[in-house]
Amino acid sequence: MTPHTPAAGLPADAPRSAVDEIAALFEGEGGAEYLGEPVTQAQHMLQAAGRAHHADAVRLRRWDEAAKEPDADVPGFEHYRSLLVNLVASAS
């Protein structure tokens, strides 16, 4: 593994963040085979990261689909205009 290099502007003895740890793994071990599989450590880490929230995404999609009401009477834009104006004004 490569020596710890803290993010720009931080003292040399600054603790490593999770991002620093992941970056070090990619840099130091990323090209190595993953337990004999035909993928590198980096590819495996990316695959795992991509799947980390898969179940949550599927659950959200099912919830969203179940909430659709094709015949719902939805108000037009004017109904929401003042809400949108207030939201934009409060964000400024």
C-alpha positions as CSV (number, residue, x, y, z in Angstrom):
1,M,0.0,0.0,0.0
2,T,1.2,3.5,-0.7
3,P,2.2,5.9,2.1
4,H,-0.5,8.2,3.5
5,T,-0.7,11.5,1.7
6,P,-3.4,13.7,3.3
7,A,-5.6,15.9,1.2
8,A,-4.3,19.2,0.1
9,G,-4.1,21.8,2.9
10,L,-4.2,19.2,5.7
11,P,-1.2,18.6,8.0
12,A,0.9,15.5,7.2
13,D,-0.3,13.8,10.4
14,A,-4.0,14.3,9.6
15,P,-6.1,11.2,10.0
16,R,-7.1,9.3,6.9
17,S,-10.7,9.7,5.7
18,A,-12.7,6.8,4.2
19,V,-12.1,8.5,0.8
20,D,-8.3,8.5,1.5
21,E,-8.5,4.8,2.4
22,I,-10.4,3.9,-0.8
23,A,-8.1,6.0,-2.9
24,A,-5.1,4.2,-1.4
25,L,-6.6,0.8,-2.1
26,F,-7.3,1.7,-5.7
27,E,-3.8,3.0,-6.1
28,G,-1.9,0.3,-4.3
29,E,-4.0,-2.8,-4.9
30,G,-6.3,-1.9,-7.8
31,G,-4.5,-3.8,-10.5
32,A,-4.1,-7.0,-8.5
33,E,-6.4,-10.0,-9.1
34,Y,-9.3,-10.4,-6.8
35,L,-9.1,-13.9,-5.2
36,G,-8.2,-15.5,-8.5
37,E,-11.3,-14.1,-10.2
38,P,-11.0,-12.6,-13.7
39,V,-11.4,-9.1,-12.3
40,T,-9.0,-6.7,-10.7
41,Q,-9.4,-5.4,-7.1
42,A,-10.5,-2.0,-8.6
43,Q,-13.1,-3.6,-10.8
44,H,-14.4,-5.6,-7.8
45,M,-14.6,-2.5,-5.7
46,L,-16.5,-0.7,-8.4
47,Q,-18.9,-3.6,-8.8
48,A,-19.6,-3.7,-5.1
49,A,-20.1,0.0,-4.9
50,G,-22.5,-0.1,-7.8
51,R,-24.5,-2.8,-6.0
52,A,-24.4,-1.3,-2.5
53,H,-27.8,0.4,-2.8
54,H,-29.4,-1.9,-5.3
55,A,-32.0,-3.3,-2.9
56,D,-33.0,0.3,-1.8
57,A,-33.3,1.4,-5.4
58,V,-35.5,-1.5,-6.3
59,R,-37.7,-0.9,-3.2
60,L,-38.0,2.8,-4.0
61,R,-38.9,2.0,-7.6
62,R,-41.6,-0.4,-6.5
63,W,-43.0,2.1,-4.0
64,D,-43.0,4.8,-6.7
65,E,-44.8,2.5,-9.2
66,A,-47.4,1.5,-6.6
67,A,-48.1,5.2,-5.9
68,K,-49.1,6.1,-9.4
69,E,-52.7,7.0,-10.0
70,P,-53.3,7.4,-13.7
71,D,-56.7,8.9,-13.2
72,A,-55.7,11.3,-10.4
73,D,-57.0,14.9,-10.7
74,V,-53.7,16.9,-10.5
75,P,-53.9,20.7,-10.2
76,G,-52.3,22.8,-12.9
77,F,-49.1,24.8,-12.6
78,E,-50.9,27.9,-11.2
79,H,-51.8,25.9,-8.1
80,Y,-48.1,25.5,-7.4
81,R,-46.8,28.9,-8.5
82,S,-46.8,30.6,-5.1
83,L,-45.1,27.7,-3.5
84,L,-42.4,27.7,-6.2
85,V,-41.9,31.5,-5.9
86,N,-41.4,31.2,-2.1
87,L,-39.0,28.3,-2.5
88,V,-36.9,30.2,-5.0
89,A,-37.0,33.3,-2.9
90,S,-35.9,31.4,0.3
91,A,-33.0,29.8,-1.5
92,S,-31.6,33.2,-2.6
